[in-house]
Amino acid sequence: MGPYDSSISSNSTSSACSSSTKPPPPQQPPEQMDHLLAGAGYKVRSNDLTQVADRLEQLETVMVKSSPGDFSELGNDTVYYNPTDLASWVDSLLTELNPNVTVHGSGPGDVSDPDPDPNGFNNNFPVNMNNNNNMNMNMNVYGEFGQQVVTPVEEDVSIRLVHVLMTCAEAVQRGELSLASLLIDDLQGLLGRVNSGCGIGKVGSFFVDALSRRVVNSPQNGVVQVDLSAYENEILYHHYYEACPYLKFAHFTANQAILEAFDGQDCVHVIDFNLMQGLQWPALIQALALRPGGPPLLRLTGIGPPSMDGRDPLREIGLKLAELARSVNVRFAFRGVAASRLDDVKPWMLQVSPKEAVAVNSIMQLHKLLGPGGPRGPPIDLVLDWIRELNPRILMVVEQESNHNQPEFLDRFTESLYYYSTMFDSLDACTAQPEKTLAELYIQREICNVVCCEGSARVERHEPLVRWRERLTSAGFAPLHLGSNAFKQARMLLTLFSAEGYSVEENEGCLTLGWHSRPLIAASAWQAIPKPSAVTMGR
């Protein structure tokens, strides 16, 4: 039974009892508190949500009509109220500001509403709140770690914004695009009444935009292309790297694990599944230069998208890295491989030598292979199969710690709203501009893909660490324990980088980076179990 369902009880009046002893009174069911508001620190029964919203709307009307003197008098008494009990708190404020407002009804959650909202979209949405069990978001608007003070009116609007978002997502899942379009209009109005610069206002604006794209531009198969050019994506990636510690954590952790895997090897080869601007590799080159006994020969193969503007960004990055390697006396060779999709890469393109110690580096790339398969099979299976054939000493995997690959649209919408709300909370700790703004646009691109796209166009198919463990183990890989050095470096990175709130945790040999209690990305290391054919060939 969902939170909006009414509890129905019947009282028997029958006297047909064999004993005159009175039966014990029926046990009252425990009150079910709304998970979303409970996570924000407020105690509201799930079946009272509509009534509380009505009271907050009455409070808004009364506050608009009240004089400044009323508020100064009220300020002397608010210390006696308990705002965590949201319903009682609002009732107290209504009574203080306007004694003529009556709060009554047949039950504790009933309230009179002399002026209902004529648009019909206020508080009576048929939301299936069973999908909101994980929606106790740490949003700045009313989160435990929020830094701003908001009015009860804005809190009311924020609550309604989340609920209408969920209702709109349900309409999209049912294919009721006309209703979804009306709800988007209502969402636009709600966004105008909250602070869109942070908290649920910022996150909500991105999700409303994504829903609007899907509803307005969606063909029958639900596929909406929201791709950026490779150059635009590089710019946003760089600012995302600078604004928050997630990519830095991924690079530092991967480099430490690769460095340990290359210990004692004279010829090493790193295959990077997403070279981008090569931000990860200067630190590894410098670490290899300081290795006891001298640096090895380092080969780096960087995979990236084909250029559409006549530039050769892979070669440009390779030249810069070669210059750095030369300056620290590391023998270095670079090869760029241009491919639109990772499953377009063939092993022969990488030119791996049997004498090399190989490391495969995948930073938030493997989830893009989880889409529907072609004639040759699922892309993820094909790529993992040829990675195993390379017999790397280490496969480094860093992925978002979330499940955005669920088949039902509403399920992944709910999960993504929760995940990205936490992500934006963490970004509020960043004070650098314009890095923060452009980092938010980088995340918005992911939100658009999760919400707008279906089929092969949906590439942001994030899955949690437990699913990657299952998939990589079944594909012929054994886990490698990320050592204490990787953990210490990650903790040091956070100390140097950012404010309180970020946390590094160890999870069965893997490392996760999160915001407060919510893991957001996970790093794991793997070693290929050689195939029988590879063993007989002496690899």
Secondary structure, DSSP 4 states (H G I P E B T S, - for coil): --TTSPP----------S--SPPPPPPPPPP-B-HHHHHTT---BGGGHHHHHHHHHHHHHHHHHS-HHHHHHHHTTGGG--TTSHHHHHHHHHHHH-TT-----SSTT----SS--TTS-SS-----GGGGTT-----TTT-TT--S---HHHHHHHHHHHHHHHHHHHHHHHT-HHHHHHHHHHHHHHHTTS-TTSHHHHHHHHHHHHHHHHHHH--TT-----PPPHHHHHHHHHHHHHHSSHHHHHHHHHHHHHHHHTTT-SEEEEEES--TT-TTHHHHHHHHHTSTT---EEEEEEEEPPPSSS--HHHHHHHHHHHHHHHTT--EEEEEEE-SSGGG--GGGG---TTSEEEEEEES-GGGG-S--BTTB-HHHHHHHHHHHH--SEEEEEEESS----SSHHHHHHHHHHHHHHHHHHHTT---TTHHHHHHHHHHHHHHHHHH--GGG-------HHHHHHHHHHTTEEEE---HHHHHHHHHHHHHH--TTEEEEEETTEEEEEETTEEEEEEEEEEE---HHHHHTT-
